């Protein structure tokens, strides 16, 4: 499309809006106008209509695309033209190298106030409201004599689009020389101060921390890294195709975090695998293992030595740097030991240096540990459990418990199968030899004794049989007659003792019942009493225990040291 529409700048439309009348305003093209323009364009391409002509009278090829034939809005074309596509003359180009004067015009000195000038300072280039000078006590309008220079005013009538937007228009590069000279003076003053400080104190440490961020950037460039910020390619982003990806080492989503942007996995993806068997233990393992820490300390030592005037470099002279570092460390240790011995010789107190640590002396440390009510650690590190030199919780031969978890009849064994043979194979639960008999004996011991009345009835039949047998033995001697009499007296005394014990047991039972009833009566709290209003010790009476209560407590308490407790 060769004949493009006229593209008037927006600023010109706004500027001419006030001058134009409502009738003269450009109207929006109707559908009929668009149809006519389209037919004219097709006729020009077919050759039936004459081609469009530019301002110089040249024909415009109708087959030229619209984006080439249309001039930009800021070009200010008034009709179809291709002038913006042709090389411009030197007089029409923007002269970016022209330097218009700026600042004050010192060639002319004004001593009297002029009409229309600034009332504050007396310059003709601005008014009072735009004046940047401080408010004068006596304004220039009312002063008898003033000393003022006018400012250079740039005539922007002949400035084109590029010249108007040039940032460095009218800038003199010679002005930058003043900044360079001032910086050089400051650097020279810093060097002199540094030399004086080293002269006065050779061992002083001089740090150049200010403005020293990029000091070693060029020297530390590694192979495979480009300094260009737009195109930065590093070796760490390259990976062999056969290598296993880091995110495939452990597919558990809760395992080590993988950063897809930097392709890094700092933590160990498989912490349960031993270090000697693991193929990949995280990038932190590689970063802080081997000679990386020694390399970092050597680099720091090289920087500090370079700051103190020693010409040494880690990559250029590694052997020299290592020897210097060893010598420095030896001298440092000698200096520390010498100062320590001098202080001990002068003031004494060598015996205090051989005292064990405070944590062993006072059984206290500065580590803060906070526990919950249940005994769990809330804050701090839990104290490690004391472990023996022997293996713990190791189950062998299908056992689920360790040797010594079961005790019976003075013998140790396994609790899972109750076997007393060490290192035996577990075959499941079974009762050991003599275990049932011992259980029966413990139950009979714990059972209460039978009532005395039944015992007396049980003993009656043998007495009757003895009485019946007495007359049958008429031919026996007198000694044989005395023996049954003594047996009868013993049995009678036993019956009396059993009756007394039975009475005492009944009395004790009654006393225990009465004591329990009293406890229930005292322990019962009235329902009307609110828990929020009751006193602190209202649930029980604070008093010394009676002999019956002590006896009952002794009878009911559990003895943990009893090996037969678990069989009762």
Secondary structure, 3 states (H helix, E strand, C coil): CCCCCCCCCHHHHHHHHCCCCCCCCCCCCCHHHHHHHHHHHHHHHHCCCCCCECCCCCECCCCCCHHHHCCCHHHCCCCCCCHHHCCCCCCCCCCCCCCCCCCECCCCCECCCCCCCCCCCCCCCCCHHHCCCCCCCCCCCCCCCCCECCECCCCCCCCCHHHHCCCCCCCCHHHHHHHHHHHHHHHHHHHHHHHHHHHHCCCCCCCCCCCCCCCCCCCCCCCCCCCCCCCCCCHHHCCCCCCCCHHHCCCCCCCCCCECCCCECCCCCCCCCCCCCCCCCCHHHHHCCCCHHHHHHHHHHHHHHHHCCCCCCCCCCHHHHHHHHHHHHHHHHHHHHHHHHHHHHHHCCHHHHCCCCHHHHCCCCCCCCEECCCCCEEECCCCCCCCCCCCCCCCCCCCCCCCCCEEECCEEECCCCCCCCCCCCCCCCCCCCCHHHHHHHHHHHHCCCCCHHHHHHHHHHHHHHHHHHHHHCCCCCHHHHHHHHHHHHHHHHHHHHHHHHHHHHHHHHHHHHHHHHHHHHHHCCCCCCCCCCCCCCCCCCCCCCCHHHHHHHHHHCCCCCCCCHHHC
